[in-house]
Amino acid sequence: MASFHVTITGQGYDAMADLVRAHHVHVLHKTVRDKGKQRYTVDAIVDDGAIRRLMAAGYEVTRNHDVDELGRERQKEVGQGDRYARR
């Protein structure tokens, strides 16, 4: 199952704390943003199932990108073999 970098928006501090306490979401470090009127956003890495559960619980979830696909693309940039063995 693919993993996604998402931005999660919720209403109130307790709802955002429930992301970790009740929904077991691994929130990315130092991504909390106060949007005013008791609305907060955080970034996290979650799968499709978690996205559906969070939306059903009333959170707004925006998919930023597929981290698995991005990882595969970046792996193509890495050299092959041991570059120090050729010396």
DOBABA-11663 format. One record per residue: x, y, z of N, C-alpha, C, O in turn; residue in three letters; residue number from 0. Coordinates in pm, 1 decimal. Atoms other than C-alpha are relative to their C-alpha. Example, Ala and Ser with C-alpha at 12.3 -4.5 7.8 and 13.67 -1.06 7.14 Angstrom:
! DOBABA-11663
((89.0, -119.0, 0.0), (1230.0, -450.0, 780.0), (90.0, 120.0, 0.0), (193.6, 118.1, 66.5), ALA, 0)
((-82.0, -119.0, -6.0), (1367.0, -106.0, 714.0), (-77.0, 109.0, 73.0), (-26.1, 219.8, 89.9), SER, 1)
***
This chain:
! DOBABA-11663
((84.6, -116.5, 0.0), (0.0, 0.0, 0.0), (89.9, 123.8, 0.0), (187.5, 129.3, 74.8), MET, 0)
((-80.2, -121.1, 13.9), (138.8, 341.3, -94.8), (-10.8, 88.7, 123.4), (-112.9, 90.7, 192.2), ALA, 1)
((-2.2, -97.6, -109.0), (237.8, 600.7, 163.7), (2.2, 139.8, -59.4), (65.0, 164.2, -162.3), SER, 2)
((12.8, -136.3, 51.0), (158.1, 967.5, 119.4), (42.6, 102.4, 104.2), (16.9, 86.1, 223.5), PHE, 3)
((-24.1, -117.7, -84.7), (290.4, 1293.2, 261.5), (-127.9, 80.7, -10.5), (-168.4, 120.2, -119.9), HIS, 4)
((128.1, -69.9, -1.1), (-29.8, 1468.5, 366.6), (4.2, 117.8, 96.5), (87.2, 123.4, 187.2), VAL, 5)
((25.0, -107.1, -94.9), (-141.7, 1786.8, 536.2), (-138.6, -24.6, 58.3), (-236.8, -35.6, -15.0), THR, 6)
((124.9, 29.6, -69.6), (-411.8, 1724.1, 795.9), (-45.0, 126.5, 72.0), (32.4, 188.3, 145.1), ILE, 7)
((57.5, -117.5, -64.4), (-639.7, 2005.9, 911.1), (-110.5, -45.6, 94.1), (-195.0, -127.6, 58.1), THR, 8)
((101.7, 35.5, -97.8), (-849.9, 1979.3, 1224.2), (-44.3, 120.4, 81.2), (20.6, 225.0, 81.7), GLY, 9)
((60.1, -107.2, -79.3), (-1065.2, 2189.5, 1452.6), (35.0, -20.2, 146.0), (-17.0, -112.0, 209.4), GLN, 10)
((-30.1, 2.3, -141.9), (-913.6, 2250.3, 1795.1), (121.5, -82.4, 37.3), (159.9, -176.8, -31.8), GLY, 11)
((-121.0, 64.9, -48.6), (-612.0, 2142.0, 1993.0), (-24.2, -147.9, 31.0), (57.6, -232.8, -4.3), TYR, 12)
((27.9, 139.1, -36.9), (-776.4, 1823.9, 2126.9), (-14.2, -90.3, -121.9), (32.1, -204.3, -120.6), ASP, 13)
((13.9, 79.8, 122.1), (-867.9, 1703.9, 1778.7), (136.4, -30.1, -60.5), (159.8, -139.6, -111.6), ALA, 14)
((-133.6, 22.0, 55.7), (-508.4, 1749.3, 1668.5), (80.5, -96.0, 86.8), (156.5, -177.8, 34.9), MET, 15)
((-67.5, 93.9, -89.6), (-376.7, 1568.8, 1976.6), (-53.3, -141.5, -20.5), (21.1, -238.4, -5.6), ALA, 16)
((59.3, 131.3, 27.3), (-617.5, 1283.4, 1894.8), (59.8, -67.3, -122.8), (50.8, -189.3, -136.4), ASP, 17)
((-68.7, 62.2, 113.5), (-428.9, 1230.3, 1570.1), (101.4, -102.2, 50.1), (113.9, -211.1, -5.8), LEU, 18)
((-100.7, 89.4, -57.1), (-155.6, 1074.5, 1781.8), (-63.3, -95.5, 100.3), (-37.6, -215.8, 96.2), VAL, 19)
((55.5, 81.8, -109.0), (-357.4, 950.4, 2081.7), (-97.5, -105.6, -50.4), (-87.3, -222.0, -11.7), ARG, 20)
((107.6, 91.7, 41.3), (-655.3, 791.1, 1905.7), (22.0, -61.3, -137.5), (-11.1, -177.7, -159.8), ALA, 21)
((-13.9, 46.9, 138.6), (-563.8, 760.6, 1537.8), (138.9, -54.3, -31.4), (161.3, -108.9, -139.4), HIS, 22)
((-136.4, 54.6, 11.2), (-195.3, 666.3, 1588.9), (73.4, 47.8, -125.9), (144.8, -29.0, -190.5), HIS, 23)
((-67.6, -61.3, 114.3), (-73.1, 902.4, 1315.3), (136.9, 48.8, 46.3), (149.0, 108.4, 153.4), VAL, 24)
((-134.4, -49.0, -28.8), (299.9, 975.3, 1310.8), (14.4, 136.9, -65.7), (41.1, 147.7, -185.4), HIS, 25)
((-6.0, -137.3, 48.5), (302.2, 1353.0, 1276.9), (146.8, 38.5, -20.9), (231.6, 7.9, 62.9), VAL, 26)
((-136.4, -43.4, 26.8), (614.9, 1501.4, 1118.4), (39.1, 112.4, 95.3), (-41.0, 201.2, 124.5), LEU, 27)
((-53.5, -91.7, -100.7), (828.3, 1700.5, 1361.1), (-5.6, 145.7, -44.9), (32.3, 178.4, -157.4), HIS, 28)
((3.5, -145.9, 18.8), (772.6, 2077.5, 1384.7), (-81.6, 44.8, -121.4), (-40.9, 136.3, -192.9), LYS, 29)
((83.6, -38.7, 113.7), (493.5, 2097.5, 1126.1), (-133.4, 60.0, 41.5), (-216.4, 89.7, -44.4), THR, 30)
((127.3, -55.9, -47.5), (210.1, 2231.9, 1344.3), (-9.9, 146.5, -42.3), (81.9, 225.5, -20.1), VAL, 31)
((24.5, -137.8, 41.5), (62.9, 2550.5, 1199.5), (-138.7, 41.3, 50.5), (-236.5, -31.2, 32.2), ARG, 32)
((125.4, -54.7, -50.2), (-208.4, 2762.6, 1363.2), (-63.2, 80.9, -113.0), (-5.8, 179.8, -158.5), ASP, 33)
((69.1, -67.4, 109.5), (-458.0, 2869.2, 1095.8), (-103.9, 99.6, 50.1), (-178.9, 156.0, -29.6), LYS, 34)
((97.7, -92.5, -56.5), (-664.8, 3083.5, 1333.5), (-134.6, -66.3, 22.1), (-164.4, -170.6, -36.1), GLY, 35)
((134.4, 50.5, -31.0), (-1014.1, 3028.2, 1471.0), (2.2, -147.0, 43.3), (-84.6, -225.7, 5.5), LYS, 36)
((-14.0, 135.6, -53.5), (-896.2, 2710.4, 1648.3), (21.1, -106.0, -107.9), (-10.4, -222.8, -85.0), GLN, 37)
((-31.3, 97.7, 105.5), (-791.9, 2543.6, 1319.0), (150.8, -16.2, -7.7), (225.7, 81.5, -7.4), ARG, 38)
((-142.5, 32.9, 4.7), (-455.8, 2370.1, 1299.9), (25.9, -96.3, -115.0), (-62.2, -171.8, -156.1), TYR, 39)
((-42.3, 98.5, 98.7), (-264.4, 2179.7, 1035.1), (130.8, -62.5, 45.2), (210.5, 0.0, 115.1), THR, 40)
((-125.9, 70.9, -21.0), (12.9, 1922.0, 1060.3), (28.7, -81.3, -125.4), (-61.5, -111.0, -203.8), VAL, 41)
((-38.4, 89.7, 108.8), (206.2, 1715.5, 808.5), (26.6, -137.8, 59.2), (71.3, -150.5, 173.2), ASP, 42)
((-19.3, 137.6, -45.6), (223.7, 1337.5, 834.0), (21.8, -90.2, -120.9), (-3.2, -51.2, -235.0), ALA, 43)
((-11.7, 104.7, 101.9), (304.1, 1022.2, 638.4), (-102.1, -107.1, 36.0), (-93.9, -167.3, 143.0), ILE, 44)
((106.5, 97.8, -25.1), (-1.0, 793.2, 610.5), (-31.3, -77.6, -127.1), (9.2, -38.3, -236.5), VAL, 45)
((42.7, 78.3, 115.8), (-147.6, 526.3, 382.7), (-145.6, 31.6, -35.4), (-211.3, 110.4, 32.7), ASP, 46)
((137.4, -25.1, 46.4), (-479.5, 521.1, 194.4), (-105.1, -28.6, 107.1), (-201.6, 46.5, 122.0), ASP, 47)
((96.5, 35.7, -104.3), (-661.9, 348.4, 479.8), (-9.2, 106.3, 107.5), (-118.5, 140.6, 152.6), GLY, 48)
((-1.3, -105.5, -101.8), (-555.1, 612.5, 730.2), (-64.8, 127.1, -52.5), (-133.9, 197.0, 21.5), ALA, 49)
((63.1, -118.7, 59.4), (-660.9, 888.6, 490.9), (-151.6, -12.7, 8.4), (-220.0, 82.0, 47.5), ILE, 50)
((145.5, 21.8, -4.6), (-1010.3, 738.4, 467.5), (-53.2, 11.0, 143.1), (-157.0, 72.9, 166.6), ARG, 51)
((44.3, -4.8, -140.3), (-1036.0, 693.9, 846.4), (1.8, 143.1, 53.7), (-90.1, 184.2, 124.6), ARG, 52)
((-9.2, -137.8, -48.4), (-921.8, 1049.6, 915.2), (-110.2, 87.1, -59.6), (-168.4, 170.1, 10.1), LEU, 53)
((106.8, -77.5, 63.8), (-1167.3, 1195.4, 663.7), (-135.4, -35.8, 61.2), (-219.6, 51.6, 81.9), MET, 54)
((125.3, 43.1, -62.6), (-1448.7, 988.0, 816.2), (-13.7, 57.7, 141.0), (-125.1, 77.6, 189.6), ALA, 55)
((2.0, -55.9, -135.0), (-1350.8, 1128.5, 1158.0), (-13.8, 152.6, -1.1), (-18.6, 215.2, 104.8), ALA, 56)
((23.7, -143.6, 8.8), (-1394.7, 1484.6, 1028.4), (121.6, 86.3, -29.0), (111.7, 209.0, -30.0), GLY, 57)
((-119.9, -76.3, 34.7), (-1039.4, 1585.1, 941.3), (1.5, 28.8, -149.7), (-52.7, -48.1, -229.1), TYR, 58)
((-24.0, -30.9, 140.9), (-952.4, 1754.3, 613.6), (141.5, -49.4, -32.1), (237.3, -12.5, 35.8), GLU, 59)
((-130.2, 58.0, 34.1), (-668.3, 1563.5, 443.9), (34.1, 37.0, -144.2), (-42.8, 9.6, -236.4), VAL, 60)
((-48.4, -38.2, 132.7), (-470.2, 1701.0, 149.0), (123.1, -83.2, -31.6), (222.1, -79.1, 41.5), THR, 61)
((-116.6, 78.4, 42.4), (-236.9, 1463.3, -35.0), (100.0, 92.0, -68.4), (67.2, 160.9, -164.9), ARG, 62)
((-104.8, -81.9, 59.4), (90.3, 1637.1, -111.5), (77.9, -77.5, -106.3), (97.4, -28.2, -217.4), ASN, 63)
((-64.9, 85.9, 99.2), (277.6, 1352.5, -283.1), (14.5, -141.7, 53.7), (5.9, -166.7, 174.0), HIS, 64)
((-21.0, 141.2, -30.5), (335.4, 978.1, -292.3), (146.5, -16.7, 38.1), (233.6, -5.0, -48.1), ASP, 65)
((-139.6, 8.5, -43.7), (650.9, 925.8, -83.5), (68.8, -124.4, -52.2), (190.7, -123.7, -69.7), VAL, 66)
((-60.7, 119.8, 56.7), (705.9, 574.0, -218.1), (48.5, 27.0, -142.1), (159.6, -11.7, -178.2), ASP, 67)
((-37.9, -33.0, 137.7), (711.2, 699.1, -577.0), (118.0, 97.4, -1.2), (211.5, 81.3, -79.7), GLU, 68)
((-108.9, -96.5, -9.0), (933.5, 991.8, -483.7), (129.7, -70.2, 40.4), (236.5, -39.2, -12.4), LEU, 69)
((-117.5, 77.1, -42.0), (1171.6, 751.6, -309.3), (58.3, -81.7, -113.5), (180.2, -88.2, -129.5), GLY, 70)
((-48.7, 77.4, 115.3), (1191.7, 529.7, -617.8), (70.4, 90.3, -100.4), (173.5, 52.7, -156.2), ARG, 71)
((-61.9, -95.6, 92.3), (1269.5, 833.4, -833.5), (136.6, 44.0, 50.8), (231.7, 53.3, -26.7), GLU, 72)
((-127.9, -44.7, -56.9), (1544.1, 948.8, -597.9), (103.1, -111.6, 0.8), (222.5, -84.3, -11.4), ARG, 73)
((-93.5, 111.4, 3.1), (1697.9, 600.8, -586.1), (69.2, -11.7, -136.0), (182.2, -60.0, -143.9), GLN, 74)
((-58.9, 3.3, 133.7), (1759.8, 629.3, -961.6), (119.1, 95.1, -11.4), (205.3, 77.3, -97.5), LYS, 75)
((-108.3, -98.1, 2.5), (1991.6, 923.6, -888.2), (125.2, -49.6, 71.4), (232.3, 9.4, 57.1), GLU, 76)
((-111.3, 52.4, -78.1), (2215.4, 714.2, -662.5), (85.7, -89.4, -87.8), (33.2, -169.7, -164.9), VAL, 77)
((-92.4, 82.0, 79.1), (2525.5, 556.0, -818.2), (-8.6, -147.1, 36.8), (-59.0, -182.8, 143.2), GLY, 78)
((3.2, 144.9, -20.3), (2562.7, 180.1, -849.2), (136.9, -48.6, 46.3), (239.0, 3.3, 1.2), GLN, 79)
((-125.8, 60.1, -43.5), (2829.1, -26.9, -670.6), (76.0, 85.0, 99.6), (26.0, 185.4, 150.3), GLY, 80)
((-87.6, -66.7, -96.3), (3114.7, 81.7, -448.3), (95.4, 91.0, -75.7), (189.3, 42.3, -138.7), ASP, 81)
((-82.6, -92.9, 76.7), (3271.2, 394.4, -596.2), (142.5, 6.0, 52.6), (232.2, 49.2, -19.9), ARG, 82)
((-134.8, -2.5, -56.8), (3571.8, 361.4, -364.6), (80.6, -122.6, -39.8), (203.4, -120.1, -31.6), TYR, 83)
((-70.4, 122.6, 39.3), (3658.0, 10.8, -486.0), (78.4, 19.5, -129.0), (173.1, -55.0, -154.3), ALA, 84)
((-67.2, -23.1, 128.8), (3767.8, 149.3, -824.2), (133.6, 72.5, 16.7), (207.3, 83.4, -81.2), ARG, 85)
((-122.7, -79.0, -20.3), (4057.9, 349.1, -672.7), (119.4, -84.5, 23.9), (229.3, -32.2, 42.6), ARG, 86)
***
